[in-house]
Amino acid sequence: MKKTGLNQGWKVIGANPQSCSLERVVKPDLLQNWMNINVPGDVNHALQLKGLIPDPHYDTQASECYWITSKEWWYLLEFDADECFDMNTDLCLTNVDGHTDIWLNDTYISGTKNAFRMFRFPITSYLKEKNNLLYIRFKSIDQLLDGPRLDPLEGWRNKRAFLRKPQFSFGWDWALPLPSIGLSGDVWLEYDHEYRFVDFSVQPFISGRVDFAFEVTEEAKNIGYEIECKLWGHGCELETTVSRNAYKTYTSFEIPDPKLWYPNGFGEQPLYQYQVNLVIKGQVKDTRTGRIGLRESNIVEKPFTPDAGPGISFGIEINGEQIFCKGGNWIPMEIWPGTVKVDEYRTYLTMAKDANFNMLRVWGGGIYEHEYFYDLCDELGIMVWQDFMFASTGYPVKLLQDEIIAEANYQIRRLRNHSSIVLWCGCNEDVYSWSYKGDKSTSVQNDIEETVRVENKWQVDRVYGDPILYTMILRGLTSKFGLGVPYIESSPQSRDDYGNMPNSGNCHISSWKYSLFECEGQYRNWRNHFNQV
C-alpha cells in the first residue's frame, strides 16, 4: 500500500448558497478571489490570517465573524497523480468538518456529513495523470440549520445536535459560537492497496500475554499471505510468522518477566514496541507499528462503609490496584481544532504530569483527539477517560444512526490500541444523567418538555433516543471492539432515578453548582462520600 499526501496547495473561496454551483465558482473572473488555506486548518482562521475578520477572542469582536456561517465555502486543489493515475486509487479524508459535496474533474464523487470519521472514496475512473481539480463544497451552516444563529451567545441552541461536528463550537459557557469549518484533518491518495490490513488490534494482559488480531482485504485472503509480527523492549525480543488464507487471523506472544504499565504516580510506564507486516509473495504490502503497555482496567464499585450512609463507590482499578484519579476535563486546545500545533500537545500534557495529574477526560462536547495526544498519554502515564462526542442535549438517533455507528466503529478501532485508554463513556450530561433531586430545574420531565416546545423538524425523542444510543449502540460497539476496556453510559451517571447523585456512580455536583457541597442538606456527607472513592 502506498500513499501520496494532498495537504499542500489548497485554496478556498466563499459564495452565497443560492448562487453557488461548480460552474459559477470556477469561472475565470472569480479565480483571483481564491485565498490560500492550510490543511489541516479552518476557514475562520484563514480569514483571520488574511485580515478579513478580527481576532474573535478580544472584546466583542466575535460578532464581526458571525457572517461566515451564512456562506458556502469551496476548497480547491490542483494536483498531479503521476504515480497512481493508472492504478486502483482511493481518495481518503479525515476530520472533514462540515456537510460537504466533493467533485473530482467535474465528476461528483460523494458527500460527507460527519467531522468525526474517516472517508474513503474510489476515484480510479476519474483520475488524470496531470492537472486534476478537486473541489470540496462546505454547505452553509445557516442554511443547514434553517437560519442564522438564534442568540449571539448560545448560537443555534440545541439544533447543533443535528450536525456531527464539534458541539462546543456552536457556543458553550467557555467557548464562542463560531463553528469550525473546513478540512481539519489530512487528505491523501491511497493506491496499490488491494493487499492491506482492513483492521488491526493489539490487546495486552498483565500476565504478559499480548494478543494481535488482523483482518485483511478479500484480495489478500484469496491469494494467501503471511504476517510477520515482532515485539521488543525491556529485555524482550519476540517474533513470529503466520501463514493464512482467511479474512481474519491472530497470533499471541508471552512476554517473560513482564513490566506492567501504571498511571503517573503509581509506577512506571514501560512501553513495548511492535511491528506487523502483511507479506504477499515475499513483498511487504502493509505495515502497522506502535507501542503498547501491559495493563488491565476495571471499574470498582463497593458499598459505602456504614458511617457514610447508603451508597456505592465508583473508582478505577489498574492492574488490580485501585487508583486515586487526579486530573480534569480535556477540551480542544483551540476554538478551531484544525489549527492546533501538534508540538503543543507535549507542552500541555507534560504540564499535566508535572502537576501530578494521572487522568484526563476527553470531554464529549469537543473532539476525538489527535493520535499524538494518545501517544503522549501512553508515554506519560496519563489515563484517558474517553467520552464519545455527545454532550448536554438529546440527539436525533433515528436520523443519525448510520453516521453514529460508522463514527463509533472508526474511533474505537483507532484508539483501542492505546494503553492510556482506561474507560469509554457514552456522553457528557445526557438527559437522564444531568438531574439532581435537590434541583427542581433539572428533571427529566423538564428536559423532555423543552424539546416539545421547539418546531417539529427539530424535535428529539429523548425517551427513545438516549437508551438506544448509550445503552445499545455505544455499549454494544465498545463491548465488541473495545478490547475489554469498561464502558459507562454517561458522565454523570448514578444508580437511581436521578442520574447525578453523589451516593453512586460518577457525579457532577460540586461547589460550582451547589453551595457548600450540599448532599441531602448536610455538608459533611460530601467528605464521607469522598472518602469512599
BELLINMO-V72956 format. One record per pair of residues at least 24 apart in sequence whose ideal C-beta (glycine too) atoms are under 6 Angstrom apart, sorted by sequence separation. I is the first residue (numbers start at 1). GAP is how many residues later the second one is. D is the distance in whole Angstrom. If there is no record, write none. Layout:
BEGIN
i: {I,I}
gap: {GAP,GAP}
d: {D,D}
END
This chain:
BEGIN
i: {94,195,295,359,361,362,363,11,12,194,195,234,358,362,364,93,221,364,365,10,105,345,349,353,364,502,92,105,345,10,43,90,91,104,326,327,330,337,342,346,326,345,349,431,7,90,91,103,215,261,326,327,329,330,331,215,261,327,89,102,260,261,325,329,332,89,214,331,332,386,431,88,100,101,234,258,384,430,213,383,384,390,391,392,394,89,100,141,385,386,387,388,212,233,383,98,99,233,378,211,231,232,378,387,85,378,138,209,210,231,368,377,85,374,426,99,209,230,81,208,374,82,208,229,116,426,25,228,80,114,115,208,81,228,20,79,225,226,206,424,17,78,225,263,14,15,77,394,433,424,14,76,260,433,263,430,433,12,13,75,424,437,436,12,74,364,365,423,424,425,426,427,428,435,364,396,421,426,435,436,10,11,72,73,363,412,435,394,408,416,425,433,434,10,72,416,432,433,9,72,394,397,413,71,408,412,395,412,394,397,69,70,397,69,436,22,197,97,98,97,195,388,97,200,204,206,95,197,264,95,195,196,202,204,206,94,94,265,93,264,263,92,92,89,90,89,87,84,87,84,73,269,65,206,62,264,263,56,263,56,17,295,297,17,293,42,43,43,42,41,39,40,40,184,184,180,261,7,6,6,5,3,4,3,299,297,2,2,1,314,1,311,312,314,311,1,168,167,168,166,166,202,315,313,308,313,308,167,308,304,161,161,162,158,164,116,116,203,1,114,117,117,45,116,44,118,114,117,42,45,42,41,42,40,159}
gap: {24,24,24,24,24,24,24,25,25,25,25,25,25,25,25,26,26,26,26,27,27,27,27,27,27,27,28,28,28,29,30,30,30,30,30,30,30,30,30,30,31,31,31,31,32,32,32,32,32,32,32,32,32,32,32,33,33,33,34,34,34,34,34,34,34,35,35,35,35,35,35,36,36,36,36,36,36,36,37,37,37,37,37,37,37,38,38,38,38,38,38,38,39,39,39,40,40,40,40,41,41,41,41,41,42,42,43,43,43,43,43,43,44,44,44,45,45,45,46,46,46,47,47,47,48,48,49,49,50,50,50,50,51,51,52,53,53,53,54,54,55,55,55,55,57,57,57,57,57,58,59,59,59,59,60,60,60,61,61,61,61,61,62,63,63,63,63,63,63,63,63,63,63,63,64,64,64,64,64,64,65,65,65,65,65,65,65,66,66,66,66,66,66,67,67,67,67,67,68,68,68,68,68,69,69,69,70,70,71,71,72,72,72,73,73,81,81,83,83,85,85,86,87,88,88,88,89,89,89,90,90,90,90,90,90,91,92,93,94,94,95,96,98,100,100,102,104,105,105,107,108,112,113,113,114,117,118,120,120,122,123,124,125,126,126,138,138,139,140,141,144,144,145,153,154,156,158,179,181,182,183,185,185,187,187,188,189,190,191,191,192,192,192,192,193,195,197,198,198,200,201,215,218,219,220,220,221,224,224,228,232,234,234,235,239,252,273,280,285,289,289,290,291,291,292,292,293,293,294,294,296,297,297,298,299}
d: {5,6,6,4,4,5,6,6,4,4,4,5,6,6,6,5,5,5,3,5,6,5,5,5,4,5,5,6,5,5,5,5,5,5,6,4,4,5,5,6,6,6,6,5,5,6,5,4,6,3,5,4,5,5,5,5,6,5,6,5,5,4,4,4,5,5,5,5,5,6,6,5,5,5,5,5,5,5,4,6,5,4,4,5,6,6,5,5,5,6,5,6,5,4,5,4,5,5,6,5,6,6,5,6,5,5,5,6,5,5,5,4,4,4,4,6,6,5,5,6,6,6,4,5,6,5,5,4,5,4,5,3,6,6,5,5,6,4,6,5,5,6,5,6,4,5,5,6,4,6,5,6,5,5,6,5,5,6,5,4,6,5,6,5,5,5,6,6,4,5,4,5,6,5,4,5,6,5,6,5,6,5,6,4,6,6,6,4,6,6,5,3,6,5,6,5,5,6,6,5,4,4,6,6,5,5,6,6,6,5,4,5,5,5,6,6,6,5,5,6,5,6,4,5,5,6,4,5,5,3,4,4,5,5,5,3,6,5,5,4,4,5,5,6,5,4,5,6,6,4,6,4,6,5,5,4,5,6,5,6,5,5,4,5,3,5,4,5,5,6,5,5,6,6,3,5,5,6,4,6,5,5,4,5,5,6,6,5,6,5,4,3,4,5,6,5,5,4,6,6,5,5,5,4,4,5,6,5,6,5,5,5,6,5,6,6,6,5,5,5,6,5,5,5,5,6,6,4,4,5,5,5,5,4,6}
END
